[in-house]
Amino acid sequence: MRRSFLSLPLVLVLSMFLVPYESLAQGCLGAGGGGLTGGVISSQNGQPCANIDALNLSAVYGAAIRVTVGNVQAGDNVTARINWNDGTGFTASFPLVNLGGGTWEVVSPRHFFPVLATACEYIPITEMSINGAVCSANWGTPPVFFRWNQEGVANAPSSVFDVTETATSVTIFEVCAGVSTNVTFTDRSNMNCNTNPGDVTIAANLNNRRRWRQFVYGGAGALNTITGGVTVTATPVPNGTAYTGPVISYLPLSSGAPLGTGGGPDVPLNQSVAGWLIPPTATVTETITVPATAVAGEEFVITTRYWNACNRYDLAGSAPVEYNATRIRVVGKPAAPNAVTAAAVCNGTTRSGMATFAISGAPGSATIRWYANTTGASPAVPGTVGALITTTTASGGGNSNIPFSTAFPGAAGTVMPAENYIVWATYLGASGSALCESQPRAVTRSVRELLDTPLSGTSLQAYTGGTGTV
């Protein structure tokens, strides 16, 4: 007679479910409930450079982990899977091999970190399971793997090009049309897996092997559009051409001496030397002279080429990484600031009673230059720009002023003679340029003649703003 499942004794029903569960629990507890042993170690790191390791040229390429689990209950099966913490997620599960005596072990399938790696070091997670149940979400103490790359290609923020104007640290440096200007740029780059301590926690993982750098000045087409031709040190670089500087390597910091073309035989290739933590010396470009003939809108590009252990200069056909955001841009001379006018004051006004010289219309926080007026006319008229008096900084709204006594010093109680008192004002930093000075603007403060003094037609017009009335 056929019996239904529900008619079985309760104890028998429960045992049907408890047996596999107990077996499962026993597996994670180890043989005899004595716990599992083992862990993970690095079986091989693979090639240090992600771009080279990805070529998979032999069995020593790629990272691998040796997974060991001991005191495994007889009859159990052990598997594992790995998250390499590089954005690729968990691998497929792979079985461990029973070595006997309760020990299971295997070397994981080789893993290739992304060529455009996002980190210098990786700490993988190994998930270990017995009979399909996860016994440890992070088995053992994970090893640390590292990957380098070509300069500026990956591993940000540790690998970032920063070749900027020496004084201002700007990438695009603007110079003024009509003015001959000398410019240098400084290499402040962060070297790949080297200069940012947070990216490399183990000293042995630092990418402190030899580097090579080369500056290329100008080039064809848009790389050099300067009218009249740039000069780099003593080398003319006509419009549309380039001057290619030497390839420079460097010695350890103890000597600091730059080497010649090709780097020179300083130390054996790929030897790690403490102190190679900065860009190759010297870090400053040659002096670039932009001629006064340059026209607004023209540019001159400085290309930085880099080689390191991941694209070694000494290997034939090894191309450099090129960075060409560094450039000189020619801008036109900006318009003059606006003069803030003030009414002429009566004769008898003292120096302390004179209005300030003031301007508006400059860029916010720009440097304002105040100059004397040079003229032979009497009363004075705007002539030519004379000697520098002082500098000020414009407000956020582009306004600035100087006391009358700064331009015309003397005792505060001195009565100022009837005259036009004139200064000139310009501003710097227009259009983002540190050197481009605006057109000048005359700012005038006037003291009238005595009212009982006969005025000639010329002086009457000069002191009354052309109205002829007082």
C-alpha positions in Angstrom: 0.0 0.0 0.0 1.3 3.4 -1.0 1.9 5.8 1.9 1.9 9.6 1.5 4.9 11.7 2.6 2.7 13.3 5.2 2.0 10.0 6.8 5.7 9.4 7.7 6.8 9.7 11.3 7.8 13.2 12.2 11.3 12.1 13.4 12.0 10.5 10.0 10.8 13.6 8.2 13.1 15.9 10.2 16.1 13.6 9.7 15.7 13.8 6.0 16.3 17.5 6.1 18.8 17.6 9.0 21.3 15.2 7.6 22.5 17.3 4.7 22.5 20.5 6.8 24.6 18.8 9.5 27.0 17.6 6.9 27.2 21.1 5.5 27.9 22.6 8.9 30.5 20.0 9.7 32.3 20.9 6.5 32.8 24.6 7.5 33.8 23.5 11.0 36.5 21.2 9.7 37.1 17.5 10.5 35.8 16.7 14.0 34.7 20.2 14.4 38.3 21.2 15.0 38.2 24.2 12.5 39.8 24.7 9.1 43.4 25.7 8.6 45.3 27.3 5.7 45.1 30.5 3.9 46.3 32.3 0.8 49.7 33.4 -0.5 50.9 34.9 -3.7 52.0 32.2 -6.2 53.3 34.8 -8.6 53.0 38.6 -9.1 53.3 38.5 -12.9 55.1 41.3 -14.7 55.3 44.6 -12.8 54.0 46.6 -15.8 50.3 46.1 -16.6 50.8 46.8 -20.3 53.6 44.2 -20.5 51.9 41.6 -18.3 48.8 41.7 -20.5 50.8 40.4 -23.4 50.8 36.9 -21.7 54.0 35.8 -23.3 54.6 32.9 -21.0 53.4 31.2 -17.8 55.2 33.7 -15.6 52.9 36.4 -16.8 49.7 37.1 -14.8 49.0 37.1 -11.1 48.1 34.0 -9.2 47.2 33.0 -5.7 47.8 29.7 -3.9 44.8 28.7 -1.9 45.2 26.1 0.9 42.5 24.6 3.1 43.5 22.1 5.8 41.6 19.8 8.2 38.9 19.2 5.7 36.3 16.5 6.6 36.7 13.4 4.5 34.2 13.4 1.6 33.9 17.2 1.4 34.7 19.2 -1.7 36.4 22.6 -1.6 36.1 25.4 -4.1 37.1 29.1 -4.2 36.7 32.2 -6.2 38.6 35.5 -6.2 37.7 39.2 -6.5 40.9 40.9 -7.5 39.5 44.3 -6.5 40.2 45.8 -9.9 36.6 46.3 -11.0 36.3 43.0 -12.8 34.3 41.3 -10.0 34.5 37.7 -8.8 36.0 35.0 -11.0 34.2 31.8 -11.7 34.5 29.2 -8.9 37.4 26.8 -9.3 38.0 23.5 -7.4 40.8 22.8 -5.0 42.8 19.6 -5.3 42.7 17.0 -2.5 46.3 16.4 -1.5 45.3 13.8 1.1 45.3 14.0 4.9 42.5 16.6 4.8 44.5 19.2 2.9 43.2 20.8 -0.3 45.2 23.2 -2.4 45.4 24.8 -5.8 47.0 27.7 -7.6 44.3 29.9 -9.0 43.9 30.6 -12.7 46.2 33.5 -13.7 44.7 37.0 -13.6 45.6 40.0 -15.7 44.9 43.4 -14.2 43.4 46.0 -16.6 46.0 47.7 -18.7 44.5 51.1 -17.8 44.7 50.2 -14.1 43.0 52.4 -11.6 45.4 51.6 -8.7 49.1 50.7 -8.1 48.4 48.0 -5.5 45.5 45.5 -5.3 44.4 43.4 -2.3 42.2 40.5 -3.6 39.5 38.8 -1.7 39.4 35.0 -1.8 36.0 33.4 -1.0 36.3 29.8 0.1 33.4 27.3 0.1 32.9 23.7 1.1 30.1 21.7 -0.5 28.8 24.8 -2.1 28.4 26.7 1.2 30.6 29.8 1.8 32.8 29.1 4.8 34.8 32.3 4.5 34.1 35.5 2.6 37.8 36.5 2.8 39.9 33.4 3.4 43.3 34.0 4.9 45.4 37.2 4.9 45.4 38.4 1.3 48.6 39.2 -0.5 49.2 42.5 -2.1 49.8 42.7 -5.9 51.1 45.7 -7.7 51.0 47.0 -11.3 52.9 49.9 -12.8 52.2 51.7 -16.1 53.7 54.2 -18.5 53.8 57.7 -17.2 50.5 59.6 -17.3 48.6 56.7 -18.7 46.9 55.2 -15.7 47.1 54.8 -11.9 45.8 58.3 -11.2 46.3 60.3 -9.0 49.9 59.0 -8.6 50.6 59.2 -12.4 49.7 62.7 -13.6 51.6 65.0 -15.9 52.1 68.5 -14.6 54.4 70.6 -16.8 53.5 74.2 -16.0 55.0 77.7 -16.3 57.7 78.0 -13.7 56.5 81.1 -11.8 52.7 80.8 -12.1 52.2 77.0 -12.4 49.7 77.5 -15.2 49.6 75.0 -18.1 48.6 77.6 -20.7 50.8 80.7 -20.2 49.6 83.9 -22.0 52.1 86.5 -23.2 51.3 89.9 -24.7 51.5 90.7 -28.4 54.1 93.3 -29.1 56.3 92.4 -26.2 59.4 90.0 -26.3 58.9 87.6 -23.5 61.1 84.9 -22.0 59.3 81.8 -20.6 60.3 78.5 -18.9 58.2 75.6 -17.8 58.9 73.2 -14.9 58.1 69.5 -14.8 56.2 68.9 -11.6 54.7 65.6 -12.7 53.7 62.9 -10.2 55.6 59.8 -11.3 53.7 56.6 -11.9 53.2 54.6 -8.7 55.9 56.6 -7.0 55.1 60.0 -5.5 51.7 59.5 -3.9 52.2 57.6 -0.6 48.5 56.5 -0.5 48.8 54.6 -3.7 51.8 52.4 -2.7 51.9 51.0 0.8 54.9 48.7 0.4 58.3 50.2 -0.4 59.2 47.3 -2.7 56.2 48.1 -4.9 57.4 51.6 -5.7 58.0 52.2 -9.4 61.4 53.8 -8.7 63.2 52.4 -11.6 64.9 54.5 -14.3 63.0 57.1 -16.3 63.8 59.2 -19.4 62.3 62.5 -20.5 62.5 64.8 -23.5 61.1 68.2 -24.3 60.1 69.0 -27.8 59.6 72.7 -28.6 57.0 73.6 -31.2 56.3 71.5 -34.3 54.4 71.5 -37.5 51.0 73.2 -38.0 49.2 74.3 -34.8 52.1 73.3 -32.6 54.0 76.4 -33.6 52.2 79.4 -35.2 54.3 82.2 -33.9 55.0 85.0 -36.4 58.7 85.9 -36.5 59.9 82.6 -34.9 60.6 81.6 -31.4 64.1 81.1 -30.0 64.9 78.3 -27.6 68.1 79.2 -25.7 70.2 80.0 -28.8 68.3 77.9 -31.3 65.9 79.6 -33.7 62.6 77.7 -34.1 60.8 79.3 -37.2 57.0 79.1 -37.5 55.8 75.5 -38.2 59.1 73.8 -37.1 60.3 72.2 -33.9 63.4 72.0 -31.8 63.9 68.6 -30.2 65.8 68.7 -26.9 68.0 65.9 -25.6 66.7 62.8 -23.9 67.6 63.1 -20.2 67.8 60.5 -17.5 69.2 61.0 -14.1 71.3 59.6 -11.3 70.1 59.0 -7.7 69.5 62.1 -5.6 72.9 61.8 -3.9 74.5 63.1 -7.1 71.6 64.8 -8.8 73.6 65.1 -12.1 71.6 65.0 -15.3 72.9 62.7 -18.0 73.3 63.3 -21.7 71.4 62.0 -24.7 70.2 58.5 -24.2 70.5 58.7 -20.5 74.0 57.3 -20.3 75.2 54.2 -18.4 74.4 55.3 -14.8 73.3 52.0 -13.2 72.2 48.6 -14.6 68.9 48.8 -16.3 65.8 48.1 -14.2 67.8 48.4 -10.9 65.7 49.9 -8.2 67.6 52.8 -6.6 66.3 54.7 -3.6 65.9 58.4 -4.5 64.4 58.0 -8.0 61.2 59.6 -6.8 61.2 62.8 -8.8 61.1 63.7 -12.5 64.5 63.4 -14.3 66.7 66.3 -13.7 66.9 69.1 -14.8 63.1 69.7 -14.3 63.1 73.1 -16.1 62.8 73.6 -19.9 65.2 75.6 -21.8 64.4 79.3 -22.0 61.8 80.0 -24.7 61.8 83.6 -26.2 58.6 84.7 -27.9 59.3 87.7 -30.2 57.5 91.0 -30.2 56.3 90.2 -33.7 54.0 87.5 -32.3 50.3 88.1 -33.1 47.3 87.6 -30.7 45.9 84.1 -31.1 49.2 82.4 -32.0 50.4 79.5 -29.9 53.6 77.5 -29.2 53.3 74.0 -27.8 55.9 72.2 -25.6 55.5 68.5 -25.8 56.9 66.3 -22.9 57.9 62.8 -23.8 58.4 60.1 -21.1 59.8 56.6 -20.9 60.0 54.4 -17.9 60.3 50.7 -17.0 57.0 50.0 -18.9 58.3 51.5 -22.2 62.0 51.6 -21.8 63.9 54.1 -23.9 66.8 51.6 -24.4 64.5 49.1 -26.1 64.3 49.6 -29.9 60.8 50.7 -31.0 59.6 51.6 -27.5 57.5 54.7 -28.1 57.2 57.5 -25.5 54.1 58.8 -23.9 53.5 62.3 -25.1 51.9 65.2 -23.2 51.2 68.4 -25.1 48.9 70.4 -23.0 51.7 72.8 -22.1 51.7 75.9 -24.3 52.3 79.6 -24.8 49.4 81.6 -26.1 49.7 85.2 -27.4 47.0 87.6 -26.4 46.3 91.2 -27.4 47.0 94.1 -25.2 43.8 94.7 -23.1 41.8 97.9 -23.2 42.7 100.6 -20.7 40.8 100.8 -17.3 38.3 103.6 -16.8 39.3 106.8 -15.0 37.0 107.8 -12.1 36.5 111.5 -12.5 36.4 114.1 -9.7 35.4 117.8 -9.8 38.2 120.4 -9.8 38.7 121.8 -6.3 39.0 125.4 -5.3 42.3 127.2 -4.9 43.6 126.8 -1.4 42.9 123.1 -1.0 45.6 121.3 0.9 47.2 118.1 -0.1 45.2 116.1 2.4 42.0 117.5 0.9 42.7 116.3 -2.6 40.6 113.4 -4.0 42.3 110.0 -4.5 43.3 108.9 -8.0 40.9 106.1 -8.9 40.1 103.7 -11.7 37.4 101.1 -12.5 36.9 98.4 -15.2 40.0 96.3 -14.4 39.6 92.5 -13.9 38.8 91.5 -10.3 42.0 91.2 -8.1 44.2 92.3 -11.0 47.5 94.1 -10.3 47.2 97.8 -11.0 50.3 99.8 -11.9 50.3 103.6 -11.3 52.7 105.8 -13.3 53.8 109.4 -13.3 52.8 111.7 -16.1 55.6 113.2 -18.3 54.6 116.5 -20.0 56.2 119.9 -20.7 52.8 121.7 -20.9 51.6 124.2 -18.3 49.1 123.7 -17.0 49.8 120.0 -17.3 48.1 117.8 -19.8 48.3 114.0 -20.3 51.6 113.5 -22.0 53.5 110.2 -21.8 53.7 107.4 -19.2 56.6 108.1 -16.8 58.2 106.3 -13.9 56.3 103.7 -11.9 54.9 105.2 -8.7 53.4 102.1 -7.0 51.2 99.0 -7.5 47.8 98.1 -6.0 45.4 95.2 -6.2 42.0 95.7 -7.7 38.9 94.8 -5.7 36.7 91.9 -6.8 34.7 94.5 -8.8 37.8 95.8 -10.6 38.2 99.1 -8.7 41.4 100.6 -7.2 42.8 103.9 -6.0 45.8 105.5 -4.5 46.0 108.6 -2.2 46.9 111.9 -3.8 50.0 112.1 -1.6 51.3 108.8 -2.9 51.7 110.3 -6.4 52.5 113.9 -5.2 54.2 113.4 -1.7 54.6 116.2 0.8 53.2 117.7 4.0 49.5 117.1 4.4 48.7 120.8 5.2 50.5 122.1 2.1 48.2 124.2 -0.1 48.4 122.8 -3.6 49.1 125.2 -6.4 46.6 125.6 -9.2 47.5 122.8 -11.6 46.3 119.6 -13.3 47.8 116.7 -11.3 47.9 113.6 -13.6 48.9 110.0 -13.2 48.5 107.0 -15.5 47.0 103.6 -14.6 47.3 100.2 -16.2 46.4 96.6 -15.1 48.1 93.2 -15.4 46.7 89.8 -15.6 44.2 90.6 -18.3 42.9 87.6 -20.3 44.6 85.3 -17.8 48.1 86.7 -18.6 50.6 87.4 -15.9 52.6 89.7 -18.2 50.2 91.4 -20.5 49.8 95.0 -19.4 46.7 97.0 -20.6 46.7 100.3 -22.4 47.3 103.2 -20.0 44.6 105.6 -18.8 45.3 109.1 -17.5 43.6 110.1 -14.3 43.4 113.8 -13.5 42.8 115.9 -10.3 42.7 119.7 -10.8 43.1 122.7 -8.5 41.5 125.9 -9.9 43.2 129.3 -10.2 42.3 132.0 -7.7 39.0 133.6 -8.7 40.4 137.1 -8.7 43.3 136.1 -11.0 42.7 137.0 -14.6 42.5 133.9 -16.7 43.7 133.7 -20.2 41.6 131.9 -22.8 44.0 128.9 -22.7 44.2 128.6 -18.9 40.4 129.2 -18.5 39.7 126.3 -20.8 42.4 124.0 -19.1 41.0 124.5 -15.6 37.3 124.4 -16.4 37.2 121.3 -18.4 36.6 123.3 -21.6 33.5 125.1 -20.4 35.1 128.5 -19.9 33.1 129.1 -16.8 34.0 129.0 -13.1 
